[in-house]
Amino acid sequence: MIVKVGKNGAIPLPDNKECNLNIGDILLCKLTEDKRSIELEKFSDQSLTDEQIKVHGYLARVEPLNPDDYN
């Protein structure tokens, strides 16, 4: 799937049950070998604080979509 990155680096996620992601989930962001794509997967420790996520450097929290980020 190809998605457009919005303002502030927002990435829209698919609106379906198959991705098994929920608001508040923590994702690990990995650059693919060819450095042309980013893979997102649910991180093993879902109990981290926002500060711990920031320190890790490769994590992001799923947040509600703000439509203004795509206008």
N, C-alpha and C positions, 0 to 999 in steps of 0.2 A: 504494500500500500504506500502511496506517496501522499504526503500532506504538506500544506503550506504553513510555514512558521509565521506567526503573526507578530504584532508589535510586542516588545518586551520579551521576545523569545518564546511566546506561548505556542504550544503544539496541540492542535485538536486531536482528541482520541476518538476512535470509532464509537458510535452509539449503539452497541450491541452487547449481548450477554457473553459472546464467545471470547472477548478479550479479558473477561473476569477482573476488571479494574473498577475500583470505587473511589469516590471523592475521599481524599485523605490518605490513600495508599502511597507508599514510598517506592519509587522506581529507581533501578540502577540503569544509568545511561552509558552504553558502550559504543565506541566508534568501531565500525567494521574495518577489516584488514585493508580494503582499498580506500578507506577514509572518505567514502562518498555517502555513507549512510550512518544513522545512529540507531542502534537496537535498544529497545526499552524492555526491561523485564522486572517483575515484582521483586523487590529486595527481600532477603531472608528475615531481617529484623525490622518489623513494622512498628516498633515501639520507640524509635528515635525522636528526639526533639528537633525543632527547626534548626537550632544551633548545631546539633550533631550532624544534621544533614548538610549544612553549609560547610562545616569543617571537612567532611568526607570528600567533597569536591565532585563526585560523580553521581550524586543522588538528587532526586527531585520529588516533590510531593504533588499528587494529583489534586488540582483545584478546580472549582467550578469555572466554566467558560464565561468570559466577559465578551459579548458580541462586539463591543467597541474596539476590541483588539484586532478585529478583522475588517474594519471599515476604512 
